[in-house]
Amino acid sequence: MNLVTIFISAGTMLGLAVIFSYILGWANNAFRVEIDPRAEAAMEVLPGANCGGCSYVGCGDYAVAVAAGEAPVNLCVVGGPTCAAELAAIMGVELGETFPNYAIVHCGAHSEDRLHRSEYLGEQSCFTANLVKSIQGCVYGCLGFGDCVEACNYDAIQVIDGLATVDYEKCIGCGACAKACPRNIISINPFEKNSILVVKCANHDAGKAVKGVCKTGCIGCKACAKVSSTFTITDNLSVIDYDKYIQADTEEIDKAVKKCPVKCLGFAGKP
Amino acid sequence: MSYLTDIFLIALGAALINNFVLYYFVGICPFVGVSRRVEMAFGMGCAVTFVMTIAAFLCWILTTFVLMPGAPLSKWVAGFFVSADVAAGIDLTILSYIVYIFVIASSVQFVEMYVRKFFPVLYSSFGVFLPLITTNCAILFACLMIMSNIVGVDNPADAWDLGRALTLAIFGGVGFIIAIVIMAGIREDLELCDIPKPFQGVAITLIVGGILAMAFMGFTGVDSGLRNAMIPM
């Protein structure tokens, strides 16, 4: 290898680089794709968390769908109302009243409230513990191994005293915890008030069986239903009709909460 | 051997007998990655064929005129600095890999812009795989094969011309399409099969690919048989 070879090699690479960059630069202008400017603007506004809470693959897909008018502007749970308002401004549409979604845990039993049948020594996860029957009396309630804690990307759920507890300051309502819970006791609900009434039980068994396994389980006694029409008893479990609850008299609700003999009605949400 | 016979044997060899994927095992990543649906696999195969042809064209030109020992362009440039017989000995084949990768990467960029503009559906279904053609070793392999048939031959008259190089690239691409489309067809049916859990996904795909390669081993020796039949000894 001599000096001339080295110089010619360098010159060859330099020449190729110049030629190809010229061709690519020309192609970049000639084949420019026109993207809907509203989609780009929507992409700027969206938080970029790609959480999938809007049921689109990512923020990019949702931005394109919004710009095409295929998706409503208020689906983003991470961005919340401010993001929805900005998207509405970009699209020039009227924004209806929206409420934030938060997770609700339908179980109120802390460790000492439950009947523990036998000690569970297996894999410390709700998913596997759920496969083993009767490690605790109640087969509907929280297992407390924290699959939901692991699923949450926002550090918004903690297991306190054996019960999953949502931190409503951090919860964005993405629904990851609801998917992770093998007993399906977490639901995502719109919060029309800062804190709303929740039935903290998911046990569908008859009252006597519930009493045997849990101190705070709903026994389907209809005490609440007698006080207010907001409550109905289906499958031995009290269910709140949230449409009626919003309009219902606060005193009536308070009375129903006090009437509950097992105290399984409680408030959830920001104080 | 006539020119057309040679072209025919190169084409048949690249497409079936020495299939890039199933004989040399290059270009496995798109073969496994983009063979879920037949139409996607066909699109990927067409893209690879297209890039391979462009790359082979540029690679043949660069090798013949710039890179090989005594190439006219480098000889001419070197002639300004050194005497003619030294200039004739300038050998730039050390640059071959870097130049080919450079050429392939640039042409992939070009194809990507082109597809994005004119075939948006194809573009969105390719996703990450279109840029991945850049690192598709099948294309570099085709370029290196062409180079070895230009630089490595003893008799300069035997060196491949542009027609032979393009034949190898186009029919190598056709062989790639054949392999990936057969694979995609099998995989579409595999989704309906009751596969044991440990074999599901990539595992069964690799096993199927291996069996497919064994099936293509049946073509081994066809080219030498044809060669003997065409040129009476």
Interface residues (C-beta under 8 A of the other chain):
Chain A: N2 V4 T5 F7 I8 S9 G11 T12 M13 L16 A17 F20 I23 L24 A27 N28 F31 R32 V33
Chain B: L62 V66 L67 S74 V77 A78 F81 V82 V86 A87 I90 D91 L92 I94 L95 I98 V99 F102 V103 S106 Q109 F110 M113 Y114 R116 K117 F118 P120
